[in-house]
């Protein structure tokens, strides 16, 4: 299951991770975010132990969304060694995310 990441945990969970990290920036009221949710959960299971997969509710946690220029949701950022190495704005097929993170493993 995808981790719930907050502004308070973002640095430890995402920026200090020794594994690639997929972060889904979303909100409860966002229809496309709800479409992407099951895909993010599948990725969490598919990459268990190899990739950290988490979600940031932008309504409750705006600091890092702002820092990384997240203006539209859903936005998925992929981090490696504390740096953004991938960005997908809007809903994309699962394979888009698989391909992006697989190249880092």
PyMOL commands that set and color helices and strands:
alter all, ss='L'
color gray80, all
select helices_A, chain A and resi 10-15+31-46+63-67+94-102
alter helices_A, ss='H'
color red, helices_A
select strands_A, chain A and resi 3-4+20-26+51-57+75-80+83-89
alter strands_A, ss='S'
color yellow, strands_A
deselect
rebuild
show_as cartoon
